[in-house]
Amino acid sequence: MRKAITYSCMAILFVLPALALAHGHGHVMGTILTVHPDHLDVKTKDGKAVSVPLAKSTRYFRGNARATASELKAGSRVVVHLAADGSAAEIRLPSAAAARPRK
């Protein structure tokens, strides 16, 4: 019985850090200030300007649909999921329906 508890505790200690790292390396949420070929400047909710490097492997989405880098426009809301090196792993723009102004 003692061995079973010991092995269970050890398994939990090894699995929990892996699960925490699987979620990603942070994110940046805010409004696009400027778009450059190699990076994106985002103004966060607290008013800070953050420069996020873009990579060839960066994936773009509008809602749940695939998008392209050409859809990034100043003034658009954005969520950037970061890779381990701090570059953009994934950029999410609001869906077309959510981006339309309400009447």
N, CA, C and O atoms as a MOPAC input file, in Angstrom:
PM7 MOZYME 1SCF
protein

 N      0.81900 1    -1.18400 1     0.00000 1
 C      0.00000 1     0.00000 1     0.00000 1
 C      0.87100 1     1.26000 1     0.00000 1
 O      0.58600 1     2.22700 1    -0.70600 1
 N      1.93300 1     1.23000 1     0.80100 1
 C      2.81700 1     2.39200 1     0.88500 1
 C      3.49300 1     2.65300 1    -0.46200 1
 O      3.66300 1     3.80800 1    -0.85200 1
 N      3.88600 1     1.57200 1    -1.18800 1
 C      4.51500 1     1.73100 1    -2.49600 1
 C      3.53700 1     2.36600 1    -3.48800 1
 O      3.92500 1     3.22200 1    -4.28300 1
 N      2.30000 1     1.95600 1    -3.44200 1
 C      1.29400 1     2.50400 1    -4.36000 1
 C      1.12300 1     3.99700 1    -4.13900 1
 O      1.03700 1     4.75800 1    -5.10300 1
 N      1.07400 1     4.42200 1    -2.90700 1
 C      0.93400 1     5.85100 1    -2.58600 1
 C      2.18200 1     6.60900 1    -3.03000 1
 O      2.08000 1     7.70100 1    -3.59000 1
 N      3.33700 1     6.04300 1    -2.78400 1
 C      4.59300 1     6.68400 1    -3.18000 1
 C      4.65600 1     6.84500 1    -4.69000 1
 O      5.01300 1     7.91800 1    -5.17700 1
 N      4.31500 1     5.80000 1    -5.44400 1
 C      4.34300 1     5.87000 1    -6.90400 1
 C      3.30400 1     6.85600 1    -7.42800 1
 O      3.55600 1     7.56700 1    -8.40000 1
 N      2.16300 1     6.89900 1    -6.80200 1
 C      1.12300 1     7.84900 1    -7.22200 1
 C      1.58400 1     9.28700 1    -7.00600 1
 O      1.39900 1    10.14000 1    -7.87500 1
 N      2.17600 1     9.55100 1    -5.86100 1
 C      2.68700 1    10.90600 1    -5.58000 1
 C      3.78100 1    11.29300 1    -6.55800 1
 O      3.81100 1    12.42600 1    -7.03800 1
 N      4.68300 1    10.36300 1    -6.86100 1
 C      5.75300 1    10.65500 1    -7.80800 1
 C      5.19300 1    10.92200 1    -9.19700 1
 O      5.66500 1    11.82100 1    -9.89300 1
 N      4.20000 1    10.15800 1    -9.60400 1
 C      3.59200 1    10.36400 1   -10.91600 1
 C      2.95800 1    11.75000 1   -11.00000 1
 O      3.09200 1    12.43600 1   -12.01300 1
 N      2.27500 1    12.15800 1    -9.94500 1
 C      1.64400 1    13.48200 1    -9.92000 1
 C      2.70300 1    14.57100 1    -9.99600 1
 O      2.52600 1    15.55400 1   -10.71400 1
 N      3.79800 1    14.41000 1    -9.26700 1
 C      4.86800 1    15.41200 1    -9.28000 1
 C      5.50500 1    15.56400 1   -10.66100 1
 O      5.95300 1    16.65500 1   -11.01300 1
 N      5.55100 1    14.49300 1   -11.44200 1
 C      6.13500 1    14.57300 1   -12.77800 1
 C      5.12400 1    15.05700 1   -13.82100 1
 O      5.51900 1    15.68800 1   -14.80200 1
 N      3.86300 1    14.78500 1   -13.63900 1
 C      2.84700 1    15.13100 1   -14.62600 1
 C      2.40700 1    16.59100 1   -14.51500 1
 O      2.21100 1    17.24100 1   -15.54300 1
 N      2.25100 1    17.11700 1   -13.32900 1
 C      1.74800 1    18.48400 1   -13.16100 1
 C      2.59600 1    19.54600 1   -13.85900 1
 O      2.02800 1    20.40500 1   -14.53300 1
 N      3.92300 1    19.53500 1   -13.73400 1
 C      4.70100 1    20.54200 1   -14.45900 1
 C      4.54800 1    20.43000 1   -15.98100 1
 O      4.51900 1    21.44200 1   -16.68000 1
 N      4.45300 1    19.21500 1   -16.48000 1
 C      4.27300 1    19.03000 1   -17.92300 1
 C      2.94600 1    19.61400 1   -18.38500 1
 O      2.87000 1    20.22200 1   -19.45300 1
 N      1.90900 1    19.43200 1   -17.58900 1
 C      0.60700 1    20.00100 1   -17.94200 1
 C      0.64300 1    21.52400 1   -17.91100 1
 O      0.02800 1    22.18000 1   -18.75100 1
 N      1.35000 1    22.07500 1   -16.96100 1
 C      1.44900 1    23.53500 1   -16.87300 1
 C      2.17800 1    24.09800 1   -18.08500 1
 O      1.77400 1    25.13800 1   -18.60600 1
 N      3.23200 1    23.44900 1   -18.54700 1
 C      3.97600 1    23.92300 1   -19.70600 1
 C      3.24000 1    23.68500 1   -21.00800 1
 O      3.47300 1    24.40100 1   -21.98200 1
 N      2.36600 1    22.70900 1   -21.05200 1
 C      1.63700 1    22.41400 1   -22.27700 1
 C      0.68000 1    23.54100 1   -22.64600 1
 O      0.29500 1    23.66400 1   -23.80900 1
 N      0.29400 1    24.35700 1   -21.68700 1
 C     -0.65200 1    25.42900 1   -21.96700 1
 C     -0.03200 1    26.53800 1   -22.79900 1
 O     -0.76400 1    27.24700 1   -23.49000 1
 N      1.25600 1    26.71800 1   -22.76400 1
 C      1.90500 1    27.74200 1   -23.56100 1
 C      2.84800 1    28.58800 1   -22.73500 1
 O      3.15000 1    28.26600 1   -21.58500 1
 N      3.30600 1    29.66700 1   -23.32900 1
 C      4.31000 1    30.50700 1   -22.70500 1
 C      3.80800 1    31.92600 1   -22.52200 1
 O      4.59700 1    32.87000 1   -22.57200 1
 N      2.54800 1    32.09200 1   -22.31700 1
 C      1.97900 1    33.40600 1   -22.09000 1
 C      1.24400 1    33.93000 1   -23.30600 1
 O      1.22300 1    33.30500 1   -24.36700 1
 N      0.64800 1    35.08100 1   -23.12600 1
 C     -0.08500 1    35.69600 1   -24.22100 1
 C     -0.10800 1    37.20800 1   -24.04500 1
 O      0.15500 1    37.73300 1   -22.96300 1
 N     -0.42600 1    37.88500 1   -25.13000 1
 C     -0.57400 1    39.33300 1   -25.13700 1
 C     -1.95100 1    39.62800 1   -25.71000 1
 O     -2.28700 1    39.16800 1   -26.80200 1
 N     -2.74800 1    40.39700 1   -24.97100 1
 C     -4.08400 1    40.77500 1   -25.43600 1
 C     -4.15900 1    42.29200 1   -25.52900 1
 O     -3.65200 1    43.00200 1   -24.66100 1
 N     -4.79500 1    42.78100 1   -26.58500 1
 C     -4.94600 1    44.22100 1   -26.71100 1
 C     -5.35600 1    44.64300 1   -28.10400 1
 O     -6.02700 1    43.90100 1   -28.82100 1
 N     -4.94600 1    45.84200 1   -28.47900 1
 C     -5.28300 1    46.44400 1   -29.77000 1
 C     -4.00500 1    46.62700 1   -30.57500 1
 O     -2.99500 1    47.09200 1   -30.04800 1
 N     -4.04900 1    46.26100 1   -31.85200 1
 C     -2.87500 1    46.40200 1   -32.70300 1
 C     -2.59000 1    47.88800 1   -32.92800 1
 O     -3.46000 1    48.63800 1   -33.37200 1
 N     -1.37100 1    48.29800 1   -32.61900 1
 C     -0.93200 1    49.67100 1   -32.89000 1
 C     -0.35500 1    49.77400 1   -34.29600 1
 O     -0.79600 1    50.59800 1   -35.09600 1
 N      0.63600 1    48.93200 1   -34.59400 1
 C      1.25700 1    48.90500 1   -35.92000 1
 C      1.61400 1    47.48100 1   -36.30300 1
 O      1.85200 1    46.62300 1   -35.45300 1
 N      1.64500 1    47.25500 1   -37.61800 1
 C      2.00700 1    45.94500 1   -38.15300 1
 C      3.25800 1    46.13000 1   -39.01100 1
 O      3.27900 1    46.96300 1   -39.91700 1
 N      4.29100 1    45.35300 1   -38.72100 1
 C      5.53400 1    45.36500 1   -39.48000 1
 C      5.76700 1    43.95500 1   -40.02100 1
 O      5.19200 1    43.00100 1   -39.49500 1
 N      6.58400 1    43.79900 1   -41.04500 1
 C      6.82800 1    42.45300 1   -41.58900 1
 C      7.40400 1    41.47000 1   -40.57300 1
 O      7.15600 1    40.26800 1   -40.66500 1
 N      8.17800 1    41.97600 1   -39.59900 1
 C      8.83800 1    41.07400 1   -38.65500 1
 C      8.30600 1    41.14700 1   -37.23200 1
 O      8.68700 1    40.33100 1   -36.39300 1
 N      7.42300 1    42.11600 1   -36.94100 1
 C      6.84300 1    42.19500 1   -35.59700 1
 C      5.52900 1    42.95600 1   -35.59100 1
 O      5.16000 1    43.61900 1   -36.56100 1
 N      4.84200 1    42.84000 1   -34.47700 1
 C      3.53200 1    43.44900 1   -34.27100 1
 C      3.60000 1    44.25300 1   -32.98300 1
 O      4.08100 1    43.75000 1   -31.96800 1
 N      3.12400 1    45.50200 1   -33.00800 1
 C      3.06500 1    46.31300 1   -31.80000 1
 C      1.63400 1    46.30900 1   -31.28600 1
 O      0.70400 1    46.65200 1   -32.01600 1
 N      1.46200 1    45.91900 1   -30.02500 1
 C      0.13700 1    45.78500 1   -29.42200 1
 C      0.04900 1    46.66600 1   -28.18300 1
 O      0.96200 1    46.67500 1   -27.35900 1
 N     -1.05300 1    47.41000 1   -28.04900 1
 C     -1.31500 1    48.19400 1   -26.84100 1
 C     -2.19900 1    47.34400 1   -25.94000 1
 O     -3.31700 1    46.98800 1   -26.31000 1
 N     -1.68800 1    47.02200 1   -24.75200 1
 C     -2.42300 1    46.16800 1   -23.82500 1
 C     -3.48100 1    46.96900 1   -23.06700 1
 O     -3.54400 1    48.19300 1   -23.18500 1
 N     -4.30800 1    46.27300 1   -22.29000 1
 C     -5.37100 1    46.92900 1   -21.51700 1
 C     -4.83500 1    47.98400 1   -20.55400 1
 O     -5.49000 1    48.99500 1   -20.30300 1
 N     -3.64400 1    47.74300 1   -20.01800 1
 C     -3.07600 1    48.70000 1   -19.06800 1
 C     -2.29100 1    49.82500 1   -19.74600 1
 O     -1.60700 1    50.59900 1   -19.07700 1
 N     -2.39200 1    49.91300 1   -21.07400 1
 C     -1.79600 1    51.02600 1   -21.80800 1
 C     -0.35700 1    50.83600 1   -22.24000 1
 O      0.22700 1    51.74100 1   -22.83600 1
 N      0.22900 1    49.68300 1   -21.95600 1
 C      1.62000 1    49.43800 1   -22.34500 1
 C      1.69100 1    48.99000 1   -23.79500 1
 O      0.83100 1    48.24500 1   -24.26400 1
 N      2.71600 1    49.44300 1   -24.50600 1
 C      2.96900 1    48.99100 1   -25.87200 1
 C      3.93100 1    47.81100 1   -25.81000 1
 O      5.00300 1    47.90700 1   -25.21200 1
 N      3.54300 1    46.69100 1   -26.43100 1
 C      4.35800 1    45.47800 1   -26.43200 1
 C      4.67800 1    45.12100 1   -27.87300 1
 O      3.78200 1    45.07300 1   -28.71600 1
 N      5.93500 1    44.87200 1   -28.15700 1
 C      6.36300 1    44.45200 1   -29.48200 1
 C      6.49700 1    42.93200 1   -29.48300 1
 O      7.23000 1    42.36800 1   -28.67100 1
 N      5.79100 1    42.27600 1   -30.39100 1
 C      5.80600 1    40.81300 1   -30.46100 1
 C      6.43000 1    40.39400 1   -31.79300 1
 O      5.89100 1    40.72300 1   -32.85000 1
 N      7.55200 1    39.67900 1   -31.76300 1
 C      8.16800 1    39.21500 1   -33.01100 1
 C      7.27900 1    38.19000 1   -33.71700 1
 O      6.65600 1    37.34600 1   -33.07300 1
 N      7.23000 1    38.27400 1   -35.03900 1
 C      6.50300 1    37.29900 1   -35.84900 1
 C      7.49500 1    36.28200 1   -36.39400 1
 O      8.63900 1    36.62300 1   -36.69500 1
 N      7.06100 1    35.04300 1   -36.52100 1
 C      7.91100 1    33.97100 1   -37.04700 1
 C      7.26700 1    33.39000 1   -38.29600 1
 O      6.07900 1    33.59500 1   -38.54100 1
 N      8.04800 1    32.66900 1   -39.07900 1
 C      7.49100 1    31.99800 1   -40.25800 1
 C      6.45500 1    30.95900 1   -39.84400 1
 O      5.54800 1    30.64200 1   -40.61400 1
 N      6.58900 1    30.43400 1   -38.63800 1
 C      5.68100 1    29.39000 1   -38.15000 1
 C      4.42600 1    29.96700 1   -37.47500 1
 O      3.56500 1    29.19900 1   -37.04500 1
 N      4.30100 1    31.28600 1   -37.37200 1
 C      3.13700 1    31.90200 1   -36.72500 1
 C      1.86900 1    31.51000 1   -37.47600 1
 O      1.81500 1    31.59100 1   -38.70300 1
 N      0.84500 1    31.08400 1   -36.72700 1
 C     -0.46000 1    30.72400 1   -37.30200 1
 C     -1.43800 1    31.85900 1   -37.03100 1
 O     -1.40600 1    32.46900 1   -35.96200 1
 N     -2.30300 1    32.14000 1   -37.99300 1
 C     -3.25700 1    33.23900 1   -37.89100 1
 C     -4.67600 1    32.68800 1   -37.96300 1
 O     -4.97000 1    31.79900 1   -38.76300 1
 N     -5.56800 1    33.23700 1   -37.10000 1
 C     -6.96300 1    32.81700 1   -37.07900 1
 C     -7.86900 1    34.03100 1   -36.95300 1
 O     -7.53300 1    34.99600 1   -36.26500 1
 N     -9.01500 1    33.98300 1   -37.61600 1
 C    -10.08600 1    34.95600 1   -37.41300 1
 C    -11.24500 1    34.12900 1   -36.88400 1
 O    -11.86600 1    33.37200 1   -37.62900 1
 N    -11.53900 1    34.27500 1   -35.58300 1
 C    -12.48500 1    33.35900 1   -34.93600 1
 C    -11.84200 1    31.98500 1   -34.92200 1
 O    -10.72500 1    31.82700 1   -34.42800 1
 N    -12.54000 1    30.98100 1   -35.46200 1
 C    -11.97100 1    29.63500 1   -35.55100 1
 C    -11.45600 1    29.32000 1   -36.94400 1
 O    -10.90800 1    28.24000 1   -37.16700 1
 N    -11.62300 1    30.24600 1   -37.89200 1
 C    -11.18300 1    30.02300 1   -39.27400 1
 C     -9.74500 1    30.49400 1   -39.45700 1
 O     -9.29600 1    31.42900 1   -38.79300 1
 N     -9.03800 1    29.84400 1   -40.35400 1
 C     -7.67000 1    30.25200 1   -40.68100 1
 C     -7.69300 1    31.63900 1   -41.30700 1
 O     -8.64100 1    32.00300 1   -42.00300 1
 N     -6.64300 1    32.40600 1   -41.05400 1
 C     -6.50800 1    33.74800 1   -41.61000 1
 C     -5.08100 1    33.90600 1   -42.11700 1
 O     -4.29000 1    32.96400 1   -42.07700 1
 N     -4.76100 1    35.09800 1   -42.59200 1
 C     -3.41300 1    35.38100 1   -43.07600 1
 C     -2.87500 1    36.62800 1   -42.38300 1
 O     -3.62500 1    37.37800 1   -41.75800 1
 N     -1.57900 1    36.83600 1   -42.50000 1
 C     -0.93800 1    38.00300 1   -41.88900 1
 C     -1.49100 1    39.30300 1   -42.48500 1
 O     -1.48800 1    40.33800 1   -41.81900 1
 N     -1.95500 1    39.25500 1   -43.71000 1
 C     -2.47300 1    40.46600 1   -44.35800 1
 C     -3.76000 1    40.97200 1   -43.70000 1
 O     -4.16800 1    42.10700 1   -43.94400 1
 N     -4.39300 1    40.15600 1   -42.88100 1
 C     -5.61800 1    40.57000 1   -42.18900 1
 C     -5.33500 1    41.36000 1   -40.91600 1
 O     -6.25900 1    41.89500 1   -40.30500 1
 N     -4.07200 1    41.43900 1   -40.51100 1
 C     -3.70500 1    42.22000 1   -39.32800 1
 C     -3.75700 1    43.69900 1   -39.69000 1
 O     -3.06100 1    44.13900 1   -40.60500 1
 N     -4.56900 1    44.46200 1   -38.98500 1
 C     -4.73200 1    45.89400 1   -39.24800 1
 C     -4.64300 1    46.66200 1   -37.94000 1
 O     -5.08300 1    46.18100 1   -36.89600 1
 N     -4.07200 1    47.85800 1   -38.00400 1
 C     -4.02000 1    48.72700 1   -36.82800 1
 C     -5.44600 1    48.99800 1   -36.36000 1
 O     -6.33800 1    49.24500 1   -37.17200 1
 N     -5.65200 1    48.95000 1   -35.05000 1
 C     -6.96900 1    49.18100 1   -34.46600 1
 C     -7.75600 1    47.91300 1   -34.18500 1
 O     -8.76600 1    47.95700 1   -33.48200 1
 N     -7.31100 1    46.78200 1   -34.72300 1
 C     -8.00900 1    45.51000 1   -34.49100 1
 C     -7.65300 1    44.95900 1   -33.11900 1
 O     -6.52300 1    45.10500 1   -32.65300 1
 N     -8.62900 1    44.32400 1   -32.47800 1
 C     -8.36600 1    43.61000 1   -31.23100 1
 C     -7.63000 1    42.32400 1   -31.58000 1
 O     -7.84400 1    41.74800 1   -32.64700 1
 N     -6.76000 1    41.87500 1   -30.67500 1
 C     -5.94900 1    40.70700 1   -30.97300 1
 C     -5.56300 1    39.97800 1   -29.68300 1
 O     -5.40500 1    40.59300 1   -28.62900 1
 N     -5.41400 1    38.65400 1   -29.79100 1
 C     -4.84400 1    37.83300 1   -28.72900 1
 C     -3.67500 1    37.08600 1   -29.36300 1
 O     -3.85300 1    36.35800 1   -30.33900 1
 N     -2.48800 1    37.26800 1   -28.80600 1
 C     -1.27400 1    36.63400 1   -29.32900 1
 C     -0.79800 1    35.60500 1   -28.31400 1
 O     -0.49600 1    35.95000 1   -27.17200 1
 N     -0.73200 1    34.35300 1   -28.72300 1
 C     -0.18600 1    33.28700 1   -27.87600 1
 C      1.29900 1    33.17200 1   -28.20700 1
 O      1.67800 1    33.04400 1   -29.37100 1
 N      2.12500 1    33.21900 1   -27.18200 1
 C      3.57300 1    33.26500 1   -27.37400 1
 C      4.21500 1    31.88700 1   -27.37900 1
 O      3.75900 1    30.96700 1   -26.69900 1
 N      5.28300 1    31.76200 1   -28.16100 1
 C      6.09500 1    30.54600 1   -28.19800 1
 C      7.16400 1    30.64200 1   -27.11000 1
 O      7.27000 1    31.66500 1   -26.43400 1
 N      7.93900 1    29.60600 1   -26.94300 1
 C      8.97700 1    29.57000 1   -25.91000 1
 C     10.01200 1    30.67500 1   -26.09200 1
 O     10.56300 1    31.17600 1   -25.11100 1
 N     10.28100 1    31.05800 1   -27.34500 1
 C     11.28000 1    32.09400 1   -27.60900 1
 C     10.71400 1    33.51100 1   -27.54600 1
 O     11.44000 1    34.47400 1   -27.79300 1
 N      9.42600 1    33.65200 1   -27.21800 1
 C      8.80500 1    34.97100 1   -27.10400 1
 C      8.17400 1    35.47600 1   -28.37700 1
 O      7.54000 1    36.53100 1   -28.37500 1
 N      8.33400 1    34.74300 1   -29.47000 1
 C      7.69100 1    35.14300 1   -30.72700 1
 C      6.23700 1    34.68000 1   -30.72700 1
 O      5.82300 1    33.89700 1   -29.87200 1
 N      5.47300 1    35.17100 1   -31.69100 1
 C      4.05700 1    34.81300 1   -31.79200 1
 C      3.91500 1    33.40600 1   -32.34800 1
 O      4.32900 1    33.14300 1   -33.47700 1
 N      3.34200 1    32.50800 1   -31.57900 1
 C      3.04600 1    31.15300 1   -32.05300 1
 C      1.71400 1    31.16300 1   -32.77800 1
 O      1.53900 1    30.48400 1   -33.79000 1
 N      0.76900 1    31.94300 1   -32.24700 1
 C     -0.59000 1    31.99000 1   -32.79900 1
 C     -1.16700 1    33.37000 1   -32.56300 1
 O     -1.02700 1    33.93500 1   -31.47900 1
 N     -1.82000 1    33.91500 1   -33.59000 1
 C     -2.47400 1    35.21400 1   -33.47100 1
 C     -3.94700 1    35.01700 1   -33.77300 1
 O     -4.31400 1    34.46900 1   -34.81200 1
 N     -4.79500 1    35.47400 1   -32.84200 1
 C     -6.24000 1    35.33300 1   -33.00900 1
 C     -6.90100 1    36.70000 1   -33.09500 1
 O     -6.75400 1    37.54500 1   -32.21200 1
 N     -7.63400 1    36.89000 1   -34.19200 1
 C     -8.44600 1    38.08400 1   -34.40100 1
 C     -9.89500 1    37.70500 1   -34.13800 1
 O    -10.24100 1    36.52700 1   -34.22600 1
 N    -10.75800 1    38.67900 1   -33.81400 1
 C    -12.16200 1    38.34000 1   -33.60900 1
 C    -12.79700 1    37.87800 1   -34.91600 1
 O    -12.33900 1    38.23500 1   -36.00100 1
 N    -13.85300 1    37.08300 1   -34.80100 1
 C    -14.56000 1    36.63100 1   -35.99900 1
 C    -15.15200 1    37.84100 1   -36.71100 1
 O    -15.29000 1    38.91100 1   -36.11800 1
 N    -15.49800 1    37.67000 1   -37.97400 1
 C    -16.04300 1    38.77500 1   -38.76700 1
 C    -17.32400 1    39.32700 1   -38.11700 1
 O    -17.54400 1    40.53800 1   -38.12000 1
 N    -18.15900 1    38.45400 1   -37.56600 1
 C    -19.40200 1    38.90200 1   -36.91900 1
 C    -19.09900 1    39.71200 1   -35.66800 1
 O    -19.77000 1    40.71100 1   -35.40800 1
 N    -18.10800 1    39.30700 1   -34.89000 1
 C    -17.75700 1    40.01600 1   -33.67100 1
 C    -17.06200 1    41.32700 1   -33.96600 1
 O    -17.11100 1    42.24800 1   -33.15000 1
 N    -16.41500 1    41.43200 1   -35.11600 1
 C    -15.66200 1    42.64200 1   -35.47000 1
 C    -16.56600 1    43.76000 1   -35.97900 1
 O    -16.17100 1    44.92600 1   -35.97800 1
 N    -17.79500 1    43.40900 1   -36.42000 1
 C    -18.72000 1    44.43200 1   -36.93200 1
 C    -19.24500 1    45.30900 1   -35.79200 1
 O    -19.57800 1    44.79100 1   -34.72600 1
 N    -19.32300 1    46.62300 1   -35.99900 1
 C    -19.87200 1    47.47900 1   -34.95400 1
 C    -21.36200 1    47.22400 1   -34.76100 1
 O    -22.08200 1    46.93300 1   -35.71600 1
 N    -21.81100 1    47.33600 1   -33.52300 1
 C    -23.23700 1    47.14400 1   -33.21000 1
 C    -24.00100 1    48.41800 1   -33.47500 1
 O    -23.47100 1    49.51600 1   -33.30700 1
 N    -25.24700 1    48.27500 1   -33.89000 1
 C    -26.10300 1    49.45100 1   -34.12500 1
 C    -26.93400 1    49.76900 1   -32.93400 1
 O    -27.71000 1    50.72500 1   -32.96000 1

